[in-house]
């Protein structure tokens, strides 16, 4: 019986690894900066993290299981074990699961397999496991920040899809032939309206704080202080978000939607108009009673979600 599984969380600025218990506790965690341009440097970083955490576990007498969970910026491809993040050039086409599994197999002296999911999916898995969504049979977890990411948990397990990208809510359409999403060229998708940068762009286009260096934190702060333009921009952005939520809730008969990320940390200035817009749009009782709640776990919950992925892979082996 294993005490822990190894979890790895890969983001644009750092890569973290640690041992995660069967009840969601993270121990022996380490992190290193992400090299966004050099694949060889990423390989060395991953090898170093695997070596270090496994060595720490052995020193503490902890048993580590034969499955590793990895959360990464996406899109991912679970068929090949690769990832293709837009903002991390060094990881495009990177053989992530093989790199990690082979190193762990070498260090432990027994076969180890690795599984990968998008970071938004790991957020959802963590919140449903030990966070705000505990006990929810069907849940959407959404991170609203620089972009919009998410994952769907059904019957306690992440919904993967054919490539592992189920729950890719950023590209749910909210306006036919609407705004172009920078970087992808998609038309009318929710990330073009409801991410932090999208709402800031909308405010600047209307003359808000002209010539100043601003971000979503400044925008939500102005809204909290009663600025009518900031309040209107956030109302429009959260209405687009509510429309996307309704689409997902209708498809999967959701019980709960958990929202986290930098923009979501603004609190009631975002949640009040979001819930009001959702209540207006949801016309059927089974959609209207979907709870929209803030995330409970720290923003560094990616390791917990990766651990959940690893545990479920281990239990399903």
C-alpha positions as CSV (number, residue, x, y, z in Angstrom):
1,X,0.0,0.0,0.0
2,X,1.4,3.4,-1.0
3,X,1.6,6.3,1.4
4,X,1.9,9.0,-1.3
5,X,1.9,9.6,-5.0
6,X,4.2,12.0,-6.8
7,X,2.5,15.1,-8.3
8,X,4.0,17.7,-10.7
9,X,2.5,21.1,-11.5
10,X,3.9,22.9,-14.5
11,X,3.2,26.6,-15.1
12,X,4.6,29.5,-17.0
13,X,6.8,30.7,-14.2
14,X,7.5,27.6,-12.1
15,X,7.5,23.8,-12.0
16,X,6.6,22.3,-8.6
17,X,6.7,18.7,-7.5
18,X,5.7,17.0,-4.2
19,X,4.3,13.9,-2.5
20,X,0.5,13.9,-2.1
21,X,-1.3,11.7,0.4
22,X,-4.6,9.9,-0.1
23,X,-6.4,12.7,1.8
24,X,-4.9,15.6,-0.2
25,X,-1.9,16.6,2.0
26,X,1.2,17.8,0.1
27,X,4.6,17.1,1.6
28,X,8.2,17.3,0.5
29,X,7.4,19.8,-2.2
30,X,10.0,21.5,-4.2
31,X,9.9,24.0,-7.1
32,X,12.2,25.5,-9.7
33,X,11.7,28.2,-12.3
34,X,10.2,27.2,-15.7
35,X,12.6,27.8,-18.6
36,X,10.1,28.9,-21.3
37,X,12.5,28.6,-24.2
38,X,14.9,25.6,-23.7
39,X,13.4,22.1,-23.8
40,X,16.7,20.6,-22.5
41,X,16.6,22.9,-19.5
42,X,13.0,21.7,-18.8
43,X,14.1,18.1,-19.0
44,X,16.9,18.8,-16.5
45,X,14.5,20.6,-14.2
46,X,12.0,17.7,-14.3
47,X,14.7,15.1,-13.6
48,X,16.0,17.2,-10.7
49,X,12.6,17.5,-9.2
50,X,11.8,13.8,-9.5
51,X,15.2,12.8,-8.1
52,X,14.9,15.3,-5.2
53,X,11.4,14.5,-4.1
54,X,11.9,10.7,-4.3
55,X,15.2,11.0,-2.4
56,X,13.4,13.0,0.3
57,X,10.7,10.4,0.5
58,X,13.2,7.6,0.9
59,X,15.0,9.5,3.6
60,X,11.6,9.9,5.5
61,X,10.7,6.3,4.9
62,X,7.6,7.2,2.8
63,X,6.3,4.7,0.2
64,X,5.6,6.4,-3.2
65,X,3.1,4.7,-5.6
66,X,3.7,3.6,-9.2
67,X,1.6,6.4,-10.8
68,X,2.4,10.1,-11.2
69,X,0.0,12.9,-11.8
70,X,1.1,15.9,-13.9
71,X,-0.8,19.1,-14.4
72,X,0.3,21.4,-17.2
73,X,-0.6,24.4,-19.1
74,X,-2.5,23.2,-22.2
75,X,-3.6,22.0,-24.6
76,X,-2.5,18.5,-23.7
77,X,-2.5,15.3,-25.7
78,X,-3.1,12.3,-23.4
79,X,-2.7,9.9,-26.3
80,X,1.0,10.8,-26.9
81,X,1.7,12.2,-23.4
82,X,2.7,15.6,-24.9
83,X,1.7,19.2,-24.2
84,X,1.5,22.3,-26.4
85,X,1.2,25.4,-24.2
86,X,0.8,28.7,-26.1
87,X,3.0,30.6,-23.7
88,X,5.7,28.0,-23.0
89,X,7.7,27.5,-26.2
90,X,10.0,24.9,-24.5
91,X,7.1,22.6,-23.9
92,X,5.5,22.6,-27.3
93,X,5.4,18.9,-28.4
94,X,7.4,18.0,-25.2
95,X,7.2,14.2,-24.3
96,X,6.1,15.0,-20.8
97,X,4.8,11.7,-19.4
98,X,7.7,9.7,-20.9
99,X,10.3,12.1,-19.5
100,X,8.8,11.9,-16.0
101,X,7.8,8.2,-15.9
102,X,11.2,7.0,-17.3
103,X,13.1,9.0,-14.7
104,X,10.9,7.7,-11.8
105,X,11.2,4.2,-13.1
106,X,15.0,4.5,-13.1
107,X,15.1,5.9,-9.6
108,X,12.6,3.5,-8.0
109,X,13.7,0.4,-9.9
110,X,10.1,-0.6,-10.8
111,X,7.7,0.4,-13.6
112,X,6.1,3.8,-13.0
113,X,3.5,5.4,-15.3
114,X,2.6,9.1,-15.6
115,X,-0.7,10.7,-16.6
116,X,-1.2,14.3,-17.6
117,X,-4.1,16.7,-17.5
118,X,-4.6,20.4,-18.1
119,X,-3.9,22.7,-15.1
120,X,-7.5,23.8,-15.2
121,X,-8.6,20.2,-14.9
122,X,-6.3,19.7,-11.9
123,X,-7.8,22.8,-10.3
124,X,-11.3,21.3,-10.7
125,X,-10.1,17.9,-9.4
126,X,-8.5,19.5,-6.3
127,X,-11.5,21.6,-5.4
128,X,-13.9,18.6,-5.8
129,X,-11.6,16.4,-3.7
130,X,-10.7,18.6,-0.7
131,X,-11.9,22.2,-1.6
132,X,-15.2,24.0,-2.2
133,X,-16.7,21.2,-4.3
134,X,-16.4,18.4,-1.8
135,X,-19.3,16.0,-2.3
136,X,-20.5,17.5,-5.6
137,X,-21.4,14.7,-8.0
138,X,-21.1,16.9,-11.1
139,X,-18.9,20.0,-11.0
140,X,-17.2,22.6,-13.2
141,X,-14.1,24.2,-11.9
142,X,-13.0,27.4,-13.6
143,X,-9.9,29.6,-13.3
144,X,-10.6,33.2,-14.4
145,X,-7.3,35.0,-14.7
146,X,-5.0,36.1,-17.6
147,X,-7.0,33.4,-19.5
148,X,-9.9,31.2,-18.6
149,X,-9.3,27.5,-18.0
150,X,-11.3,24.7,-16.4
151,X,-12.2,21.1,-15.9
152,X,-15.3,19.0,-15.4
153,X,-15.7,16.4,-12.7
154,X,-18.4,13.8,-13.1
155,X,-19.0,11.1,-10.5
156,X,-15.8,12.0,-8.8
157,X,-13.6,11.6,-11.8
158,X,-12.2,14.2,-14.3
159,X,-13.8,14.1,-17.7
160,X,-10.9,13.8,-20.2
161,X,-12.3,13.5,-23.7
162,X,-10.4,12.0,-26.7
163,X,-7.3,14.1,-26.2
164,X,-7.6,15.0,-22.5
165,X,-8.9,18.5,-23.2
166,X,-12.5,18.2,-22.0
167,X,-13.6,21.3,-20.0
168,X,-11.7,23.7,-22.3
169,X,-14.2,26.4,-21.4
170,X,-12.1,29.3,-22.7
171,X,-13.4,28.5,-26.2
172,X,-17.1,28.2,-25.4
173,X,-18.9,30.6,-27.8
174,X,-20.9,33.4,-26.3
175,X,-21.4,35.6,-29.4
176,X,-21.7,34.5,-33.0
177,X,-18.8,36.0,-35.0
178,X,-17.8,38.2,-32.0
179,X,-14.5,39.5,-30.8
180,X,-11.3,37.8,-32.0
181,X,-9.4,36.1,-29.1
182,X,-5.7,37.3,-29.3
183,X,-3.3,34.4,-29.8
184,X,-5.8,31.9,-31.1
185,X,-8.0,33.8,-33.6
186,X,-11.2,32.2,-32.2
187,X,-14.3,34.3,-32.7
188,X,-16.8,35.2,-30.0
189,X,-15.5,32.9,-27.3
190,X,-15.8,33.6,-23.6
191,X,-12.1,34.4,-23.0
192,X,-12.4,37.3,-25.4
193,X,-14.9,39.0,-23.0
194,X,-14.4,37.7,-19.4
195,X,-10.7,37.2,-18.7
196,X,-8.8,39.9,-16.8
197,X,-7.0,41.3,-19.9
198,X,-10.3,41.2,-21.9
199,X,-12.2,43.3,-19.4
200,X,-9.2,45.7,-19.1
201,X,-9.2,46.1,-22.9
202,X,-12.9,46.7,-23.0
203,X,-12.5,49.4,-20.3
204,X,-9.6,51.1,-22.0
205,X,-11.5,51.2,-25.3
206,X,-14.1,53.3,-23.5
207,X,-11.6,55.8,-22.1
208,X,-11.0,54.3,-18.7
209,X,-7.7,55.6,-17.1
210,X,-6.3,56.7,-20.4
211,X,-2.5,56.6,-20.5
212,X,-2.1,54.8,-17.3
213,X,-0.5,51.3,-16.6
214,X,-3.5,49.2,-15.5
215,X,-4.5,45.6,-14.9
216,X,-7.5,43.7,-13.7
217,X,-6.7,44.4,-10.1
218,X,-7.0,48.1,-10.8
219,X,-10.3,47.6,-12.7
220,X,-11.9,45.5,-9.9
221,X,-10.6,48.0,-7.3
222,X,-12.3,50.9,-9.2
223,X,-15.5,48.8,-9.5
224,X,-15.4,48.3,-5.7
225,X,-15.1,52.0,-5.3
226,X,-18.2,52.6,-7.4
227,X,-16.8,53.7,-10.7
228,X,-19.7,53.3,-13.1
229,X,-17.6,52.4,-16.1
230,X,-15.7,49.7,-14.3
231,X,-18.9,48.3,-12.9
232,X,-20.5,48.2,-16.4
233,X,-17.4,46.5,-17.9
234,X,-17.4,43.8,-15.2
235,X,-21.1,43.3,-15.6
236,X,-20.7,42.7,-19.3
237,X,-17.8,40.4,-18.8
238,X,-19.5,38.4,-16.1
239,X,-22.6,38.1,-18.2
240,X,-20.5,36.4,-20.9
241,X,-19.0,34.2,-18.3
242,X,-22.5,33.3,-17.0
243,X,-23.6,32.4,-20.5
244,X,-20.6,30.0,-20.9
245,X,-21.4,28.5,-17.4
246,X,-25.0,28.0,-18.5
247,X,-23.9,26.1,-21.7
248,X,-21.8,23.7,-19.7
249,X,-24.4,23.3,-16.9
250,X,-27.0,22.4,-19.6
251,X,-24.8,19.9,-21.2
252,X,-23.6,18.1,-18.1
253,X,-26.5,18.7,-15.6
254,X,-24.1,20.3,-13.1
255,X,-24.5,20.6,-9.4
256,X,-21.9,23.2,-8.7
257,X,-19.5,25.6,-10.4
258,X,-16.3,26.6,-8.4
259,X,-14.5,29.7,-9.6
260,X,-10.9,30.6,-8.8
261,X,-8.0,32.5,-10.2
262,X,-6.8,36.1,-10.0
263,X,-9.9,37.8,-11.2
264,X,-12.1,35.6,-9.1
265,X,-10.2,36.7,-6.0
266,X,-11.8,40.1,-6.4
267,X,-14.8,38.6,-4.4
268,X,-18.3,40.1,-4.5
269,X,-17.4,42.7,-7.1
270,X,-17.2,39.7,-9.6
271,X,-19.5,37.1,-7.9
272,X,-22.5,39.4,-7.4
273,X,-23.0,40.4,-11.1
274,X,-22.0,36.9,-12.2
275,X,-24.6,35.2,-10.0
276,X,-27.2,37.8,-11.1
277,X,-26.5,37.2,-14.8
278,X,-26.6,33.5,-14.4
279,X,-30.0,33.7,-12.5
280,X,-31.4,35.8,-15.3
281,X,-30.2,33.4,-18.0
282,X,-31.1,30.1,-16.4
283,X,-34.8,29.5,-17.1
284,X,-35.1,25.8,-16.0
285,X,-35.1,24.8,-12.3
286,X,-32.4,22.2,-12.7
287,X,-30.1,24.9,-14.2
288,X,-31.2,27.8,-11.9
289,X,-30.2,25.8,-8.7
290,X,-26.5,25.4,-9.8
291,X,-24.4,26.8,-7.0
292,X,-21.6,29.2,-8.1
293,X,-19.0,29.4,-5.3
294,X,-15.5,30.8,-4.9
295,X,-12.6,28.4,-4.7
296,X,-11.5,27.4,-1.2
297,X,-8.0,26.1,-1.8
298,X,-4.9,28.3,-2.1
299,X,-3.9,29.4,-5.6
300,X,-1.1,26.8,-5.5
301,X,-3.6,23.9,-5.5
302,X,-2.2,22.5,-8.8
303,X,-0.1,20.0,-6.9
304,X,-3.2,18.7,-5.1
305,X,-5.0,18.2,-8.3
306,X,-2.0,16.5,-9.9
307,X,-2.0,14.2,-6.8
308,X,-5.7,13.4,-7.3
309,X,-4.9,12.5,-10.9
310,X,-2.1,10.2,-9.7
311,X,-4.2,8.5,-7.1
312,X,-7.0,7.8,-9.5
313,X,-4.6,6.4,-12.0
314,X,-3.1,4.2,-9.2
315,X,-6.5,3.0,-8.1
316,X,-7.6,2.3,-11.6
317,X,-4.4,0.3,-12.5
